[in-house]
Amino acid sequence: MTTHTPSHHGAATTTAPSAEVSIRDLTVVYRTDHGDLPAVSHANLDLHAGQITGLVGESGSGKSTLALSLLNAVPEPGRISTGSIHVAGVGDVTRLSGRRLRRTRGSALGYVFQASQNSLNPLKTIGRQLLDLGRSHDVEDLRGLVNRAKDLCERMGLDGTRVLDSYQHELSGGMRQRAGIVLALVLNAKVLILDEPTTALDMISQAAVLDIVRGVHREHDLATLVVTHDMGVVSEIAERLAVMYGGRIVEHGPTTELLRRPSHPYTRALIGATARIVGDTGLARALPGRPPDLTTLARRGCVFRDRCPIAMPVCEETDPALTEWAPDRYRACHADPTHSTPGTAAAPVPAARTHDTPERAEP
Ligand SMILES: Nc1ncnc2c1ncn2[C@@H]1O[C@H](COP(=O)(O)OP(=O)(O)OP(=O)(O)O)[C@@H](O)[C@H]1O
């Protein structure tokens, strides 16, 4: 049973008892010459076991900052300024520090950095890093840990012994990404966070990595968050989508519905710009304008209004709250959701792609 609690910006708060992760009213700021500026503002999101959620938006929209917040690992000069992130069996990770926080990372939350570049140490073999990970979590049965890692490798189509004996530079991008997933899951994390899992991979490796993510997600009944700027990737893999712009979650809901009937003008534009979804590079239209950065972000009113084809006077004044406009559909926009919005930047979406009908051949 899902209940909804009104609150500022994140009005539509989904509170389900089974959520593995509940992000509530999360604001993260970076210290700059202009003061503390928010990269994530009043975000609310739940991650459930058995569900893949895609977090999508252009570069600079705050996706990585939000994802790193789940580990309470926002780097200096950033900090979580308000809100909570409740992880099942752990508590509010924003309140953890030191040893407890380090142990939570890895054992409850598995994080795979972009193309695994940052999660793998170039100076140590994968096997050595696995042992370091085990020791830092006081794993007594290191042999068992190695066996579990090998088993995970085999399931992902990798030769476990070879991978554990390798340095990262000896592995291809796709193999590195899989090794990153092995390290993220080997301590039985129930939450898997992947930041840009397919960026920098060729199409074949992208498809393979997505298949693997889908497979391990199902097998381990994970709550999975896939962070990407690529609407095509998430539309194939995620059951739910959360769309970010200027640090706000501006729309979220079930992927199929959201692609078929996007409600926020930004979501429409993002879909319209994705050849893989509109099915034709000729039809795909680049988003006009540029996304804001922390210093150019509107301090008042709607963050998207400068690029919005249907902006109204109220958008200058009032930041729209995220509200449930249809069952399980949330959006932060002043425009009437029941009317179509002619003149939006998006191309029409002829046949919405869903995660059930993957199409990987992008021209
Ligand atoms: N260390 C930092 N110091 C100051 N500002 C930062 C820092 N890291 C990120 N930002 C700013 O915070 C905002 C959100 O950045 P973030 O990296 O979270 O976005 P993103 O959507 O993940 O983008 P990308 O896909 O490019 O990683 C951006 O405006 C970015 O410039």
The ligand as an ORCA input file, in Angstrom:
! r2SCAN-3c Opt
* xyz 0 1
  N      32.986     19.254     -6.432
  C      32.102     20.136     -6.901
  N      32.192     21.456     -6.602
  C      31.294     22.339     -7.055
  N      30.228     22.016     -7.843
  C      30.099     20.731     -8.176
  C      31.005     19.715     -7.730
  N      30.592     18.529     -8.238
  C      29.480     18.782     -8.956
  N      29.187     20.109     -8.919
  C      28.054     20.767     -9.583
  O      26.859     20.181     -9.106
  C      25.917     20.070    -10.169
  C      25.479     18.627    -10.264
  O      26.580     17.843    -10.668
  P      26.462     16.253    -10.835
  O      27.818     15.746    -11.198
  O      25.784     15.689     -9.669
  O      25.489     16.150    -12.096
  P      25.250     14.908    -13.061
  O      23.840     14.995    -13.480
  O      25.704     13.675    -12.408
  O      26.189     15.262    -14.285
  P      27.201     14.291    -15.072
  O      26.328     13.369    -15.851
  O      27.971     15.241    -15.924
  O      28.036     13.619    -14.017
  C      26.606     20.588    -11.426
  O      26.213     21.928    -11.644
  C      28.073     20.503    -11.075
  O      28.805     21.510    -11.756
*
